Amino acid sequence: MSATVYECMHILDSNRYARDPSGVQESFDSTVTKLDGEILVSRLWNEQKLAYLVDGHRKGTYWLSYIRIEGSRLVELERAFQLNENVLRTLTLRLDERLVEPMVAHALGETAPSTSGDDDAGNPSDQDNSEAAAESVETTEPADQPVAEDASSES
């Protein structure tokens, strides 16, 4: 069975994270490596007020990680995250293989290399379409004004 890449988003207890940021990261890393997984990216995403109380907390720290692990070990991984005292909530999604490289690059703050077939910068039809759309917006505005003037002059 081959390893699959998963995107994990965790909401952490902000107070615990503020006390020991490196300890939180080490706990995630050790959990994944104990289950023979590979950490592609593991980083702080955001800290913000929660939409509703989660276990009595009004504020949460969002932690994003991309990991490669066997699908059969996923249940154990999710259970370990649930038992982690730092974690309030967690969400794990399987990532399509076509999206792994660009998503990991984005999480690292890099730009993903584009393939030769996906290069849109050199495609003149996209520029023509955007210019045509801009012209159609410009032509509709003046056409609306004379109609309004004609209607007011007839009454």
N, C-alpha and C positions, 0 to 999 in steps of 0.2 A: 504494500500500500504506500502511495507517495504522500509526502507532506503537503499540506495545503496552507495558504496564507490567509490569516484572519486579521480583521481590524477590530481592536478592542477599545471601547471608550468606557472609562471608569469615572464615576463621581466620587471624589474623596472627601473625607472630613477635613475641612480647611484648617482647623485648629491643629490637628495632628500633623498635617503636611507642613504647616508653618514652623512647628517645633523641630521637625527632622525631615527635611526634603530628601536628603540622600538616602535615608533609611527606607523611605517609601519606595524609591526607585529600586533599591537593592532587594526589597521584598518581592517586587514584581519580577525582577530579573531572576532571582533564585527560584521562584515558583515555576517559571517557564523552563529554566534549564534543568530543574529536577525532573520534569516530565519529558526530557529529551527534545525540547523545542529550541528554536533559534529566534532571537530577537532581532528584527530588522530595524525598527525604530521604537523608541520609548521616550516620550517627552511630555512636558507640561503643555496643555492646550490653552486653558483659560481658567480664570477664577471669577465667579459671578454669583449674584443672588439667584436662588432657585425659584421656580415658578410656584412651588408649594413646599410645605415642610416635608423633609425626608428624614425620618428617624429623629425628629426634633431639631433639625438643622435648617437654617435659613440661607446659608451660603455654602457653596461647594466648589471644589477644585477639580477641573476636568483634566484627565490624563489620557493621552492617546498613545496606543501602541500597535505596531504591526508585528505579528509573530508568524513563524512557520512551524507547524506542528502536525503530527499525525491526527487525522480525524477521530480515530478511536480514543485518543487521549484528551479530546476536547471536553468531555463531561468532567473528567478529573480536574482539568484546568479551571473550568467555570466554578466548580465546587470549591476549589482552593481560593479563588477570588472572593466568593461569597463569605468564606470563613475569615478572610483578612479583615482585621479590625479597622483598618484605614478606609476601606471601601464601603460607600453607602449604596451605590447602585453600579451595575455593570451591564454592558451590551456587547455581544460578540457577533460579528458578521463575517461570513465567508467572502473573500475577495476574489473576483474573477481574475484569472491568470493574465488577461490582457491589460488589467488595470493595476497590477502589482507595481511595476516599475514607475509609472507616473505618480501613483499615490505615495509611494515611499519617497520619491524624489521631492514631491511637494511637502511632505511632512518634515523632510530634512532642510527645506528652504532652498532647494536646488530646482533647476529646470530639467525635465526629462528629455532625453534626446529623441527627436522625431525621426520616424522612418521616412524613406524617400516617397512613399505613396501617400503619406499623411501631410505633406508639406502644403499648407494652404496659403503661405505668404506669396508664392509665385503664381498663384492661380488668378488670372485676370478676370475670370467670370465673376468671382466674388466681389471684386472692386466694381465691376460694371453693375452688378445687382445692387450694391449699396448706393452707387451714384444714381441709379434709376429710382430707387426708393426715396432718396433725398429730393429728386426732381418732382416726384409725384406728390410729396408733401408740400413742396413749394407751389405747385400748380393748383392744388386744391384750395389753398387759403385765398388767393385772389378771386377764384371763381365763386366762392361763397359770398364775398362782399358785394359784388354787383347784383346778385340775386336778392339780397336783403334790401338794397337800395331800390331795385325795380319794384319790389313788393310794397315798399313804403310810398313810392311815388304814385302807384296805381290807386291807392285808397284815399 
